[in-house]
Amino acid sequence: MTYIYNDSSNQLKKVQDYSFRPSGLNQPCSENTAYTYDANGNMITDENKDNANIDYNHLNLPKRIEFET
């Protein structure tokens, strides 16, 4: 597996899995950036998990993770 991070931070940008049977990773991701973040650095979307949307509470803790089916 190859982990690609944003140039100016430690935020994950993309994961590449070159195994013959990747488990749990929808690849290749159609986007150049598989993960997006809010202003607080919280991951808010994950394109590798069927467009997961993540909401956070006032303490920046995950409140809800929603997957498209």
mmCIF file as Biopython writes it, N, C-alpha, C and O atoms, coordinates in Angstrom:
data_model
#
loop_
_atom_site.group_PDB
_atom_site.id
_atom_site.type_symbol
_atom_site.label_atom_id
_atom_site.label_alt_id
_atom_site.label_comp_id
_atom_site.label_asym_id
_atom_site.label_entity_id
_atom_site.label_seq_id
_atom_site.pdbx_PDB_ins_code
_atom_site.Cartn_x
_atom_site.Cartn_y
_atom_site.Cartn_z
_atom_site.occupancy
_atom_site.B_iso_or_equiv
_atom_site.auth_seq_id
_atom_site.auth_asym_id
_atom_site.pdbx_PDB_model_num
ATOM 1   N N  . MET A ? 1  ? 0.837   -1.172 0.000   1.0 0.0 1  A 1 
ATOM 2   C CA . MET A ? 1  ? 0.000   0.000  0.000   1.0 0.0 1  A 1 
ATOM 3   C C  . MET A ? 1  ? 0.881   1.233  0.000   1.0 0.0 1  A 1 
ATOM 4   O O  . MET A ? 1  ? 1.954   1.258  0.602   1.0 0.0 1  A 1 
ATOM 5   N N  . THR A ? 2  ? 0.407   2.239  -0.681  1.0 0.0 2  A 1 
ATOM 6   C CA . THR A ? 2  ? 1.105   3.515  -0.725  1.0 0.0 2  A 1 
ATOM 7   C C  . THR A ? 2  ? 0.178   4.584  -0.173  1.0 0.0 2  A 1 
ATOM 8   O O  . THR A ? 2  ? -0.956  4.733  -0.626  1.0 0.0 2  A 1 
ATOM 9   N N  . TYR A ? 3  ? 0.672   5.330  0.814   1.0 0.0 3  A 1 
ATOM 10  C CA . TYR A ? 3  ? -0.087  6.424  1.413   1.0 0.0 3  A 1 
ATOM 11  C C  . TYR A ? 3  ? 0.464   7.734  0.879   1.0 0.0 3  A 1 
ATOM 12  O O  . TYR A ? 3  ? 1.666   7.984  0.975   1.0 0.0 3  A 1 
ATOM 13  N N  . ILE A ? 4  ? -0.398  8.577  0.314   1.0 0.0 4  A 1 
ATOM 14  C CA . ILE A ? 4  ? 0.013   9.860  -0.244  1.0 0.0 4  A 1 
ATOM 15  C C  . ILE A ? 4  ? -0.620  10.955 0.608   1.0 0.0 4  A 1 
ATOM 16  O O  . ILE A ? 4  ? -1.835  10.975 0.810   1.0 0.0 4  A 1 
ATOM 17  N N  . TYR A ? 5  ? 0.218   11.866 1.106   1.0 0.0 5  A 1 
ATOM 18  C CA . TYR A ? 5  ? -0.237  12.927 1.997   1.0 0.0 5  A 1 
ATOM 19  C C  . TYR A ? 5  ? -0.218  14.273 1.290   1.0 0.0 5  A 1 
ATOM 20  O O  . TYR A ? 5  ? 0.524   14.462 0.327   1.0 0.0 5  A 1 
ATOM 21  N N  . ASN A ? 6  ? -1.040  15.217 1.770   1.0 0.0 6  A 1 
ATOM 22  C CA . ASN A ? 6  ? -1.014  16.582 1.256   1.0 0.0 6  A 1 
ATOM 23  C C  . ASN A ? 6  ? 0.366   17.176 1.503   1.0 0.0 6  A 1 
ATOM 24  O O  . ASN A ? 6  ? 1.003   16.881 2.514   1.0 0.0 6  A 1 
ATOM 25  N N  . ASP A ? 7  ? 0.820   18.003 0.590   1.0 0.0 7  A 1 
ATOM 26  C CA . ASP A ? 7  ? 2.168   18.561 0.664   1.0 0.0 7  A 1 
ATOM 27  C C  . ASP A ? 7  ? 2.418   19.392 1.912   1.0 0.0 7  A 1 
ATOM 28  O O  . ASP A ? 7  ? 3.517   19.347 2.464   1.0 0.0 7  A 1 
ATOM 29  N N  . SER A ? 8  ? 1.438   20.142 2.365   1.0 0.0 8  A 1 
ATOM 30  C CA . SER A ? 8  ? 1.670   21.098 3.448   1.0 0.0 8  A 1 
ATOM 31  C C  . SER A ? 8  ? 1.162   20.620 4.806   1.0 0.0 8  A 1 
ATOM 32  O O  . SER A ? 8  ? 1.112   21.407 5.751   1.0 0.0 8  A 1 
ATOM 33  N N  . SER A ? 9  ? 0.780   19.333 4.922   1.0 0.0 9  A 1 
ATOM 34  C CA . SER A ? 9  ? 0.272   18.845 6.207   1.0 0.0 9  A 1 
ATOM 35  C C  . SER A ? 9  ? 0.456   17.334 6.287   1.0 0.0 9  A 1 
ATOM 36  O O  . SER A ? 9  ? 0.995   16.703 5.377   1.0 0.0 9  A 1 
ATOM 37  N N  . ASN A ? 10 ? -0.003  16.775 7.396   1.0 0.0 10 A 1 
ATOM 38  C CA . ASN A ? 10 ? 0.039   15.324 7.542   1.0 0.0 10 A 1 
ATOM 39  C C  . ASN A ? 10 ? -1.311  14.689 7.220   1.0 0.0 10 A 1 
ATOM 40  O O  . ASN A ? 10 ? -1.577  13.556 7.619   1.0 0.0 10 A 1 
ATOM 41  N N  . GLN A ? 11 ? -2.163  15.418 6.497   1.0 0.0 11 A 1 
ATOM 42  C CA . GLN A ? 11 ? -3.479  14.906 6.131   1.0 0.0 11 A 1 
ATOM 43  C C  . GLN A ? 11 ? -3.360  13.955 4.945   1.0 0.0 11 A 1 
ATOM 44  O O  . GLN A ? 11 ? -2.689  14.249 3.955   1.0 0.0 11 A 1 
ATOM 45  N N  . LEU A ? 12 ? -4.020  12.817 5.067   1.0 0.0 12 A 1 
ATOM 46  C CA . LEU A ? 12 ? -3.996  11.808 4.025   1.0 0.0 12 A 1 
ATOM 47  C C  . LEU A ? 12 ? -4.726  12.311 2.786   1.0 0.0 12 A 1 
ATOM 48  O O  . LEU A ? 12 ? -5.840  12.828 2.876   1.0 0.0 12 A 1 
ATOM 49  N N  . LYS A ? 13 ? -4.092  12.154 1.639   1.0 0.0 13 A 1 
ATOM 50  C CA . LYS A ? 13 ? -4.673  12.599 0.371   1.0 0.0 13 A 1 
ATOM 51  C C  . LYS A ? 13 ? -5.249  11.422 -0.408  1.0 0.0 13 A 1 
ATOM 52  O O  . LYS A ? 13 ? -6.324  11.532 -0.999  1.0 0.0 13 A 1 
ATOM 53  N N  . LYS A ? 14 ? -4.536  10.292 -0.410  1.0 0.0 14 A 1 
ATOM 54  C CA . LYS A ? 14 ? -4.931  9.163  -1.237  1.0 0.0 14 A 1 
ATOM 55  C C  . LYS A ? 14 ? -4.205  7.914  -0.758  1.0 0.0 14 A 1 
ATOM 56  O O  . LYS A ? 14 ? -3.092  7.998  -0.239  1.0 0.0 14 A 1 
ATOM 57  N N  . VAL A ? 15 ? -4.837  6.749  -0.932  1.0 0.0 15 A 1 
ATOM 58  C CA . VAL A ? 15 ? -4.216  5.461  -0.632  1.0 0.0 15 A 1 
ATOM 59  C C  . VAL A ? 15 ? -4.260  4.631  -1.900  1.0 0.0 15 A 1 
ATOM 60  O O  . VAL A ? 15 ? -5.294  4.547  -2.563  1.0 0.0 15 A 1 
ATOM 61  N N  . GLN A ? 16 ? -3.139  4.020  -2.234  1.0 0.0 16 A 1 
ATOM 62  C CA . GLN A ? 16 ? -3.094  3.140  -3.398  1.0 0.0 16 A 1 
ATOM 63  C C  . GLN A ? 16 ? -2.735  1.743  -2.916  1.0 0.0 16 A 1 
ATOM 64  O O  . GLN A ? 16 ? -1.738  1.554  -2.220  1.0 0.0 16 A 1 
ATOM 65  N N  . ASP A ? 17 ? -3.556  0.765  -3.289  1.0 0.0 17 A 1 
ATOM 66  C CA . ASP A ? 17 ? -3.330  -0.623 -2.903  1.0 0.0 17 A 1 
ATOM 67  C C  . ASP A ? 17 ? -3.135  -1.426 -4.175  1.0 0.0 17 A 1 
ATOM 68  O O  . ASP A ? 17 ? -4.058  -1.566 -4.977  1.0 0.0 17 A 1 
ATOM 69  N N  . TYR A ? 18 ? -1.946  -1.946 -4.357  1.0 0.0 18 A 1 
ATOM 70  C CA . TYR A ? 18 ? -1.624  -2.672 -5.576  1.0 0.0 18 A 1 
ATOM 71  C C  . TYR A ? 18 ? -1.749  -4.186 -5.412  1.0 0.0 18 A 1 
ATOM 72  O O  . TYR A ? 18 ? -1.290  -4.938 -6.271  1.0 0.0 18 A 1 
ATOM 73  N N  . SER A ? 19 ? -2.365  -4.640 -4.319  1.0 0.0 19 A 1 
ATOM 74  C CA . SER A ? 19 ? -2.548  -6.076 -4.137  1.0 0.0 19 A 1 
ATOM 75  C C  . SER A ? 19 ? -3.620  -6.576 -5.101  1.0 0.0 19 A 1 
ATOM 76  O O  . SER A ? 19 ? -4.386  -5.793 -5.661  1.0 0.0 19 A 1 
ATOM 77  N N  . PHE A ? 20 ? -3.657  -7.861 -5.279  1.0 0.0 20 A 1 
ATOM 78  C CA . PHE A ? 20 ? -4.624  -8.440 -6.206  1.0 0.0 20 A 1 
ATOM 79  C C  . PHE A ? 20 ? -6.022  -8.513 -5.610  1.0 0.0 20 A 1 
ATOM 80  O O  . PHE A ? 20 ? -7.004  -8.606 -6.347  1.0 0.0 20 A 1 
ATOM 81  N N  . ARG A ? 21 ? -6.124  -8.471 -4.284  1.0 0.0 21 A 1 
ATOM 82  C CA . ARG A ? 21 ? -7.425  -8.572 -3.632  1.0 0.0 21 A 1 
ATOM 83  C C  . ARG A ? 21 ? -7.543  -7.532 -2.529  1.0 0.0 21 A 1 
ATOM 84  O O  . ARG A ? 21 ? -7.558  -7.899 -1.354  1.0 0.0 21 A 1 
ATOM 85  N N  . PRO A ? 22 ? -7.627  -6.250 -2.863  1.0 0.0 22 A 1 
ATOM 86  C CA . PRO A ? 22 ? -7.770  -5.249 -1.803  1.0 0.0 22 A 1 
ATOM 87  C C  . PRO A ? 22 ? -9.085  -5.441 -1.057  1.0 0.0 22 A 1 
ATOM 88  O O  . PRO A ? 22 ? -10.120 -5.715 -1.664  1.0 0.0 22 A 1 
ATOM 89  N N  . SER A ? 23 ? -9.034  -5.298 0.241   1.0 0.0 23 A 1 
ATOM 90  C CA . SER A ? 23 ? -10.211 -5.500 1.079   1.0 0.0 23 A 1 
ATOM 91  C C  . SER A ? 23 ? -10.644 -4.179 1.695   1.0 0.0 23 A 1 
ATOM 92  O O  . SER A ? 23 ? -9.879  -3.560 2.434   1.0 0.0 23 A 1 
ATOM 93  N N  . GLY A ? 24 ? -11.864 -3.741 1.399   1.0 0.0 24 A 1 
ATOM 94  C CA . GLY A ? 24 ? -12.412 -2.541 2.004   1.0 0.0 24 A 1 
ATOM 95  C C  . GLY A ? 24 ? -11.977 -1.241 1.358   1.0 0.0 24 A 1 
ATOM 96  O O  . GLY A ? 24 ? -12.314 -0.167 1.855   1.0 0.0 24 A 1 
ATOM 97  N N  . LEU A ? 25 ? -11.243 -1.312 0.270   1.0 0.0 25 A 1 
ATOM 98  C CA . LEU A ? 25 ? -10.762 -0.104 -0.395  1.0 0.0 25 A 1 
ATOM 99  C C  . LEU A ? 25 ? -11.267 -0.114 -1.826  1.0 0.0 25 A 1 
ATOM 100 O O  . LEU A ? 25 ? -10.846 -0.946 -2.629  1.0 0.0 25 A 1 
ATOM 101 N N  . ASN A ? 26 ? -12.165 0.804  -2.148  1.0 0.0 26 A 1 
ATOM 102 C CA . ASN A ? 26 ? -12.676 0.917  -3.512  1.0 0.0 26 A 1 
ATOM 103 C C  . ASN A ? 26 ? -11.649 1.653  -4.344  1.0 0.0 26 A 1 
ATOM 104 O O  . ASN A ? 26 ? -11.455 2.857  -4.176  1.0 0.0 26 A 1 
ATOM 105 N N  . GLN A ? 27 ? -11.005 0.955  -5.221  1.0 0.0 27 A 1 
ATOM 106 C CA . GLN A ? 27 ? -9.921  1.565  -5.952  1.0 0.0 27 A 1 
ATOM 107 C C  . GLN A ? 27 ? -10.003 1.184  -7.411  1.0 0.0 27 A 1 
ATOM 108 O O  . GLN A ? 27 ? -10.509 0.098  -7.695  1.0 0.0 27 A 1 
ATOM 109 N N  . PRO A ? 28 ? -9.559  1.964  -8.343  1.0 0.0 28 A 1 
ATOM 110 C CA . PRO A ? 28 ? -8.963  3.270  -8.070  1.0 0.0 28 A 1 
ATOM 111 C C  . PRO A ? 28 ? -10.025 4.324  -7.805  1.0 0.0 28 A 1 
ATOM 112 O O  . PRO A ? 28 ? -11.116 4.282  -8.373  1.0 0.0 28 A 1 
ATOM 113 N N  . CYS A ? 29 ? -9.702  5.240  -6.961  1.0 0.0 29 A 1 
ATOM 114 C CA . CYS A ? 29 ? -10.586 6.362  -6.658  1.0 0.0 29 A 1 
ATOM 115 C C  . CYS A ? 29 ? -10.656 7.248  -7.891  1.0 0.0 29 A 1 
ATOM 116 O O  . CYS A ? 29 ? -9.640  7.497  -8.540  1.0 0.0 29 A 1 
ATOM 117 N N  . SER A ? 30 ? -11.840 7.720  -8.211  1.0 0.0 30 A 1 
ATOM 118 C CA . SER A ? 30 ? -12.003 8.544  -9.408  1.0 0.0 30 A 1 
ATOM 119 C C  . SER A ? 30 ? -11.398 9.929  -9.245  1.0 0.0 30 A 1 
ATOM 120 O O  . SER A ? 30 ? -11.130 10.616 -10.231 1.0 0.0 30 A 1 
ATOM 121 N N  . GLU A ? 31 ? -11.186 10.334 -8.017  1.0 0.0 31 A 1 
ATOM 122 C CA . GLU A ? 31 ? -10.653 11.663 -7.739  1.0 0.0 31 A 1 
ATOM 123 C C  . GLU A ? 31 ? -9.150  11.592 -7.500  1.0 0.0 31 A 1 
ATOM 124 O O  . GLU A ? 31 ? -8.631  10.559 -7.078  1.0 0.0 31 A 1 
ATOM 125 N N  . ASN A ? 32 ? -8.448  12.699 -7.773  1.0 0.0 32 A 1 
ATOM 126 C CA . ASN A ? 32 ? -7.032  12.784 -7.448  1.0 0.0 32 A 1 
ATOM 127 C C  . ASN A ? 32 ? -6.842  12.875 -5.940  1.0 0.0 32 A 1 
ATOM 128 O O  . ASN A ? 32 ? -5.840  12.401 -5.404  1.0 0.0 32 A 1 
ATOM 129 N N  . THR A ? 33 ? -7.797  13.480 -5.267  1.0 0.0 33 A 1 
ATOM 130 C CA . THR A ? 33 ? -7.780  13.583 -3.816  1.0 0.0 33 A 1 
ATOM 131 C C  . THR A ? 33 ? -8.953  12.782 -3.275  1.0 0.0 33 A 1 
ATOM 132 O O  . THR A ? 33 ? -10.107 13.143 -3.504  1.0 0.0 33 A 1 
ATOM 133 N N  . ALA A ? 34 ? -8.671  11.697 -2.560  1.0 0.0 34 A 1 
ATOM 134 C CA . ALA A ? 34 ? -9.723  10.810 -2.075  1.0 0.0 34 A 1 
ATOM 135 C C  . ALA A ? 34 ? -10.344 11.292 -0.776  1.0 0.0 34 A 1 
ATOM 136 O O  . ALA A ? 34 ? -11.447 10.871 -0.429  1.0 0.0 34 A 1 
ATOM 137 N N  . TYR A ? 35 ? -9.656  12.169 -0.051  1.0 0.0 35 A 1 
ATOM 138 C CA . TYR A ? 35 ? -10.129 12.625 1.255   1.0 0.0 35 A 1 
ATOM 139 C C  . TYR A ? 35 ? -10.208 14.146 1.275   1.0 0.0 35 A 1 
ATOM 140 O O  . TYR A ? 35 ? -9.335  14.823 0.732   1.0 0.0 35 A 1 
ATOM 141 N N  . THR A ? 36 ? -11.257 14.686 1.903   1.0 0.0 36 A 1 
ATOM 142 C CA . THR A ? 36 ? -11.343 16.135 2.093   1.0 0.0 36 A 1 
ATOM 143 C C  . THR A ? 36 ? -11.499 16.424 3.578   1.0 0.0 36 A 1 
ATOM 144 O O  . THR A ? 36 ? -11.972 15.585 4.346   1.0 0.0 36 A 1 
ATOM 145 N N  . TYR A ? 37 ? -11.089 17.639 3.971   1.0 0.0 37 A 1 
ATOM 146 C CA . TYR A ? 37 ? -11.033 18.020 5.378   1.0 0.0 37 A 1 
ATOM 147 C C  . TYR A ? 37 ? -11.708 19.366 5.587   1.0 0.0 37 A 1 
ATOM 148 O O  . TYR A ? 37 ? -11.770 20.190 4.674   1.0 0.0 37 A 1 
ATOM 149 N N  . ASP A ? 38 ? -12.219 19.585 6.813   1.0 0.0 38 A 1 
ATOM 150 C CA . ASP A ? 38 ? -12.784 20.887 7.145   1.0 0.0 38 A 1 
ATOM 151 C C  . ASP A ? 38 ? -11.688 21.800 7.697   1.0 0.0 38 A 1 
ATOM 152 O O  . ASP A ? 38 ? -10.523 21.407 7.754   1.0 0.0 38 A 1 
ATOM 153 N N  . ALA A ? 39 ? -12.056 23.011 8.102   1.0 0.0 39 A 1 
ATOM 154 C CA . ALA A ? 39 ? -11.076 23.994 8.583   1.0 0.0 39 A 1 
ATOM 155 C C  . ALA A ? 39 ? -10.377 23.549 9.862   1.0 0.0 39 A 1 
ATOM 156 O O  . ALA A ? 39 ? -9.286  24.033 10.164  1.0 0.0 39 A 1 
ATOM 157 N N  . ASN A ? 40 ? -10.986 22.634 10.621  1.0 0.0 40 A 1 
ATOM 158 C CA . ASN A ? 40 ? -10.375 22.131 11.853  1.0 0.0 40 A 1 
ATOM 159 C C  . ASN A ? 40 ? -9.480  20.922 11.619  1.0 0.0 40 A 1 
ATOM 160 O O  . ASN A ? 40 ? -8.891  20.395 12.563  1.0 0.0 40 A 1 
ATOM 161 N N  . GLY A ? 41 ? -9.374  20.480 10.377  1.0 0.0 41 A 1 
ATOM 162 C CA . GLY A ? 41 ? -8.539  19.328 10.057  1.0 0.0 41 A 1 
ATOM 163 C C  . GLY A ? 41 ? -9.257  17.999 10.164  1.0 0.0 41 A 1 
ATOM 164 O O  . GLY A ? 41 ? -8.623  16.949 10.065  1.0 0.0 41 A 1 
ATOM 165 N N  . ASN A ? 42 ? -10.563 18.022 10.363  1.0 0.0 42 A 1 
ATOM 166 C CA . ASN A ? 42 ? -11.353 16.794 10.434  1.0 0.0 42 A 1 
ATOM 167 C C  . ASN A ? 42 ? -11.643 16.276 9.031   1.0 0.0 42 A 1 
ATOM 168 O O  . ASN A ? 42 ? -12.031 17.044 8.151   1.0 0.0 42 A 1 
ATOM 169 N N  . MET A ? 43 ? -11.457 14.978 8.820   1.0 0.0 43 A 1 
ATOM 170 C CA . MET A ? 43 ? -11.816 14.385 7.539   1.0 0.0 43 A 1 
ATOM 171 C C  . MET A ? 43 ? -13.334 14.452 7.388   1.0 0.0 43 A 1 
ATOM 172 O O  . MET A ? 43 ? -14.061 14.024 8.284   1.0 0.0 43 A 1 
ATOM 173 N N  . ILE A ? 44 ? -13.818 14.981 6.265   1.0 0.0 44 A 1 
ATOM 174 C CA . ILE A ? 44 ? -15.264 15.092 6.069   1.0 0.0 44 A 1 
ATOM 175 C C  . ILE A ? 44 ? -15.780 14.209 4.935   1.0 0.0 44 A 1 
ATOM 176 O O  . ILE A ? 44 ? -16.974 13.911 4.898   1.0 0.0 44 A 1 
ATOM 177 N N  . THR A ? 45 ? -14.924 13.784 4.012   1.0 0.0 45 A 1 
ATOM 178 C CA . THR A ? 45 ? -15.342 12.830 2.986   1.0 0.0 45 A 1 
ATOM 179 C C  . THR A ? 45 ? -14.228 11.829 2.734   1.0 0.0 45 A 1 
ATOM 180 O O  . THR A ? 45 ? -13.044 12.137 2.875   1.0 0.0 45 A 1 
ATOM 181 N N  . ASP A ? 46 ? -14.639 10.616 2.355   1.0 0.0 46 A 1 
ATOM 182 C CA . ASP A ? 46 ? -13.713 9.536  2.027   1.0 0.0 46 A 1 
ATOM 183 C C  . ASP A ? 46 ? -14.240 8.869  0.768   1.0 0.0 46 A 1 
ATOM 184 O O  . ASP A ? 46 ? -15.173 8.069  0.838   1.0 0.0 46 A 1 
ATOM 185 N N  . GLU A ? 47 ? -13.661 9.184  -0.375  1.0 0.0 47 A 1 
ATOM 186 C CA . GLU A ? 47 ? -14.123 8.660  -1.661  1.0 0.0 47 A 1 
ATOM 187 C C  . GLU A ? 47 ? -13.874 7.159  -1.796  1.0 0.0 47 A 1 
ATOM 188 O O  . GLU A ? 47 ? -14.491 6.513  -2.642  1.0 0.0 47 A 1 
ATOM 189 N N  . ASN A ? 48 ? -12.985 6.591  -0.982  1.0 0.0 48 A 1 
ATOM 190 C CA . ASN A ? 48 ? -12.703 5.162  -1.052  1.0 0.0 48 A 1 
ATOM 191 C C  . ASN A ? 48 ? -13.727 4.322  -0.307  1.0 0.0 48 A 1 
ATOM 192 O O  . ASN A ? 48 ? -13.710 3.096  -0.416  1.0 0.0 48 A 1 
ATOM 193 N N  . LYS A ? 49 ? -14.599 4.940  0.429   1.0 0.0 49 A 1 
ATOM 194 C CA . LYS A ? 49 ? -15.614 4.215  1.195   1.0 0.0 49 A 1 
ATOM 195 C C  . LYS A ? 49 ? -17.008 4.600  0.720   1.0 0.0 49 A 1 
ATOM 196 O O  . LYS A ? 49 ? -17.854 4.980  1.529   1.0 0.0 49 A 1 
ATOM 197 N N  . ASP A ? 50 ? -17.253 4.506  -0.565  1.0 0.0 50 A 1 
ATOM 198 C CA . ASP A ? 50 ? -18.563 4.832  -1.145  1.0 0.0 50 A 1 
ATOM 199 C C  . ASP A ? 50 ? -19.058 6.209  -0.734  1.0 0.0 50 A 1 
ATOM 200 O O  . ASP A ? 50 ? -20.196 6.365  -0.291  1.0 0.0 50 A 1 
ATOM 201 N N  . ASN A ? 51 ? -18.201 7.196  -0.883  1.0 0.0 51 A 1 
ATOM 202 C CA . ASN A ? 51 ? -18.544 8.592  -0.590  1.0 0.0 51 A 1 
ATOM 203 C C  . ASN A ? 51 ? -19.020 8.791  0.842   1.0 0.0 51 A 1 
ATOM 204 O O  . ASN A ? 51 ? -20.086 9.365  1.066   1.0 0.0 51 A 1 
ATOM 205 N N  . ALA A ? 52 ? -18.257 8.332  1.792   1.0 0.0 52 A 1 
ATOM 206 C CA . ALA A ? 52 ? -18.603 8.521  3.202   1.0 0.0 52 A 1 
ATOM 207 C C  . ALA A ? 52 ? -18.582 10.007 3.536   1.0 0.0 52 A 1 
ATOM 208 O O  . ALA A ? 52 ? -17.652 10.723 3.165   1.0 0.0 52 A 1 
ATOM 209 N N  . ASN A ? 53 ? -19.611 10.462 4.238   1.0 0.0 53 A 1 
ATOM 210 C CA . ASN A ? 53 ? -19.675 11.833 4.740   1.0 0.0 53 A 1 
ATOM 211 C C  . ASN A ? 53 ? -19.620 11.764 6.256   1.0 0.0 53 A 1 
ATOM 212 O O  . ASN A ? 53 ? -20.347 10.982 6.869   1.0 0.0 53 A 1 
ATOM 213 N N  . ILE A ? 54 ? -18.764 12.577 6.867   1.0 0.0 54 A 1 
ATOM 214 C CA . ILE A ? 54 ? -18.542 12.514 8.302   1.0 0.0 54 A 1 
ATOM 215 C C  . ILE A ? 54 ? -18.899 13.854 8.924   1.0 0.0 54 A 1 
ATOM 216 O O  . ILE A ? 54 ? -18.392 14.896 8.506   1.0 0.0 54 A 1 
ATOM 217 N N  . ASP A ? 55 ? -19.773 13.825 9.924   1.0 0.0 55 A 1 
ATOM 218 C CA . ASP A ? 55 ? -20.153 15.027 10.673  1.0 0.0 55 A 1 
ATOM 219 C C  . ASP A ? 55 ? -19.522 14.965 12.057  1.0 0.0 55 A 1 
ATOM 220 O O  . ASP A ? 55 ? -19.335 13.887 12.621  1.0 0.0 55 A 1 
ATOM 221 N N  . TYR A ? 56 ? -19.196 16.145 12.600  1.0 0.0 56 A 1 
ATOM 222 C CA . TYR A ? 56 ? -18.532 16.231 13.902  1.0 0.0 56 A 1 
ATOM 223 C C  . TYR A ? 56 ? -19.354 17.075 14.860  1.0 0.0 56 A 1 
ATOM 224 O O  . TYR A ? 56 ? -20.115 17.945 14.438  1.0 0.0 56 A 1 
ATOM 225 N N  . ASN A ? 57 ? -19.197 16.813 16.159  1.0 0.0 57 A 1 
ATOM 226 C CA . ASN A ? 57 ? -19.887 17.611 17.172  1.0 0.0 57 A 1 
ATOM 227 C C  . ASN A ? 57 ? -19.042 18.829 17.544  1.0 0.0 57 A 1 
ATOM 228 O O  . ASN A ? 57 ? -18.011 19.088 16.924  1.0 0.0 57 A 1 
ATOM 229 N N  . HIS A ? 58 ? -19.480 19.571 18.554  1.0 0.0 58 A 1 
ATOM 230 C CA . HIS A ? 58 ? -18.789 20.807 18.949  1.0 0.0 58 A 1 
ATOM 231 C C  . HIS A ? 58 ? -17.399 20.550 19.540  1.0 0.0 58 A 1 
ATOM 232 O O  . HIS A ? 58 ? -16.609 21.485 19.670  1.0 0.0 58 A 1 
ATOM 233 N N  . LEU A ? 59 ? -17.088 19.301 19.899  1.0 0.0 59 A 1 
ATOM 234 C CA . LEU A ? 59 ? -15.757 18.948 20.407  1.0 0.0 59 A 1 
ATOM 235 C C  . LEU A ? 59 ? -14.854 18.381 19.306  1.0 0.0 59 A 1 
ATOM 236 O O  . LEU A ? 59 ? -13.759 17.894 19.585  1.0 0.0 59 A 1 
ATOM 237 N N  . ASN A ? 60 ? -15.319 18.448 18.060  1.0 0.0 60 A 1 
ATOM 238 C CA . ASN A ? 60 ? -14.611 17.897 16.904  1.0 0.0 60 A 1 
ATOM 239 C C  . ASN A ? 60 ? -14.455 16.388 16.983  1.0 0.0 60 A 1 
ATOM 240 O O  . ASN A ? 60 ? -13.477 15.831 16.483  1.0 0.0 60 A 1 
ATOM 241 N N  . LEU A ? 61 ? -15.423 15.724 17.613  1.0 0.0 61 A 1 
ATOM 242 C CA . LEU A ? 61 ? -15.460 14.266 17.647  1.0 0.0 61 A 1 
ATOM 243 C C  . LEU A ? 61 ? -16.487 13.791 16.626  1.0 0.0 61 A 1 
ATOM 244 O O  . LEU A ? 61 ? -17.509 14.450 16.430  1.0 0.0 61 A 1 
ATOM 245 N N  . PRO A ? 62 ? -16.231 12.648 15.967  1.0 0.0 62 A 1 
ATOM 246 C CA . PRO A ? 62 ? -17.193 12.166 14.973  1.0 0.0 62 A 1 
ATOM 247 C C  . PRO A ? 62 ? -18.571 11.958 15.590  1.0 0.0 62 A 1 
ATOM 248 O O  . PRO A ? 62 ? -18.717 11.287 16.612  1.0 0.0 62 A 1 
ATOM 249 N N  . LYS A ? 63 ? -19.567 12.541 14.956  1.0 0.0 63 A 1 
ATOM 250 C CA . LYS A ? 63 ? -20.948 12.440 15.415  1.0 0.0 63 A 1 
ATOM 251 C C  . LYS A ? 63 ? -21.730 11.458 14.542  1.0 0.0 63 A 1 
ATOM 252 O O  . LYS A ? 63 ? -22.560 10.694 15.036  1.0 0.0 63 A 1 
ATOM 253 N N  . ARG A ? 64 ? -21.452 11.491 13.229  1.0 0.0 64 A 1 
ATOM 254 C CA . ARG A ? 64 ? -22.184 10.643 12.297  1.0 0.0 64 A 1 
ATOM 255 C C  . ARG A ? 64 ? -21.300 10.353 11.090  1.0 0.0 64 A 1 
ATOM 256 O O  . ARG A ? 64 ? -20.630 11.243 10.568  1.0 0.0 64 A 1 
ATOM 257 N N  . ILE A ? 65 ? -21.309 9.106  10.657  1.0 0.0 65 A 1 
ATOM 258 C CA . ILE A ? 65 ? -20.638 8.712  9.418   1.0 0.0 65 A 1 
ATOM 259 C C  . ILE A ? 65 ? -21.708 8.116  8.524   1.0 0.0 65 A 1 
ATOM 260 O O  . ILE A ? 65 ? -22.362 7.137  8.884   1.0 0.0 65 A 1 
ATOM 261 N N  . GLU A ? 66 ? -21.877 8.713  7.360   1.0 0.0 66 A 1 
ATOM 262 C CA . GLU A ? 66 ? -22.947 8.321  6.446   1.0 0.0 66 A 1 
ATOM 263 C C  . GLU A ? 66 ? -22.328 7.793  5.155   1.0 0.0 66 A 1 
ATOM 264 O O  . GLU A ? 66 ? -21.468 8.443  4.561   1.0 0.0 66 A 1 
ATOM 265 N N  . PHE A ? 67 ? -22.770 6.614  4.727   1.0 0.0 67 A 1 
ATOM 266 C CA . PHE A ? 67 ? -22.277 6.001  3.501   1.0 0.0 67 A 1 
ATOM 267 C C  . PHE A ? 67 ? -23.376 5.991  2.457   1.0 0.0 67 A 1 
ATOM 268 O O  . PHE A ? 67 ? -24.532 5.708  2.772   1.0 0.0 67 A 1 
ATOM 269 N N  . GLU A ? 68 ? -23.026 6.296  1.218   1.0 0.0 68 A 1 
ATOM 270 C CA . GLU A ? 68 ? -23.973 6.169  0.113   1.0 0.0 68 A 1 
ATOM 271 C C  . GLU A ? 68 ? -23.992 4.719  -0.323  1.0 0.0 68 A 1 
ATOM 272 O O  . GLU A ? 68 ? -22.964 4.042  -0.321  1.0 0.0 68 A 1 
ATOM 273 N N  . THR A ? 69 ? -25.163 4.252  -0.695  1.0 0.0 69 A 1 
ATOM 274 C CA . THR A ? 69 ? -25.256 2.857  -1.142  1.0 0.0 69 A 1 
ATOM 275 C C  . THR A ? 69 ? -25.683 2.774  -2.576  1.0 0.0 69 A 1 
ATOM 276 O O  . THR A ? 69 ? -25.813 1.677  -3.119  1.0 0.0 69 A 1 
#
